[in-house]
């Protein structure tokens, strides 16, 4: 199994699951992450790459040689600007070259990572046939990648799966996001200042999401796959559930600032993961 983004927030959990299930691992990462991955997964093959989105189709054909499947979890996701960054476009073209290389190398299964932001929002019931209509460059580039790979790979012998992620939280999350902010405040006994928290979200622990993505290799499910819980939870309810672990709801202060103008009122999916209960 070749995995890109193997040291990232989601990629780490994908690799954990693949390792637990006994798969041979070939992990693509930037040089600073190589030593950490090698120490954690001693039997894995580590492929160092400074910028995997700059690689040619020929480079990928060589990297993929002998691999049965690819799980492509890498993308540009700097919280400061990823929603509208031009770097998303480089991820689209780089991913296409990766798919070309995978076809040349005879890889049997390509698993890509999408986003709920590909859909037209807001909505409390986003099944895989829901209308698409991204409002960000990130969402638009993810949807474009899905369309490109879907059309390109259907004429090959490569199975194609596209895992659309909703609102993930948990281990390794960027400190600028909600869950780490809540934990930091609660552990320090400081007030967490939040918006009204009325927006509905579909939350899932990143460990469970990573396991589901990895399990697509075994289920063989193809096409678009919503990686979500299907449960509508308000941001306020989510924050309160985190605070309850510390017994400190008193540290939550709601309504101190307004939501971002583009923040949708509801983003809730309908799961279609083949292994879901």
Order of alpha helices (4+ residues) and beta strands (2+ residues): beta-alpha-beta-alpha-beta-alpha-beta-alpha-beta-beta-alpha-beta-beta-alpha-beta-beta-beta-alpha-beta-beta-alpha-beta-beta
